[in-house]
Amino acid sequence: MSNMDELMNSPCSECNGRLRRKTISQEFEREGVKVKISGIRAWVCSRCGEIYFAPGADRVAQAAKSLFALAIAERQHKGTVSARFS
């Protein structure tokens, strides 16, 4: 059984609720700068909303890091910088 199969069949570690596969948007904040990434595939607990990122989520972290660098370089830190995975 793969790690993804195990995750899909596992209960939420916070409340034992059922995990559902969803495409979500996630907002990150660092030093007052906000970035929002949409189109992220994740498992979300249907009971408490806990989020579990799918394998390969390191791409999300890389995208957030790049958006933070762009927002700071372009001095766009008064709002939210957004990107979308496709």
Secondary structure, DSSP 8 states (H G I E B T S, - for coil): --HHHHHHHS--TTT---EEEEEEEEEEEETTEEEEEEEEEEEEETTT--EEE-TTTHHHHHHHHHHHHHHHHTT-TTSEEEEE--
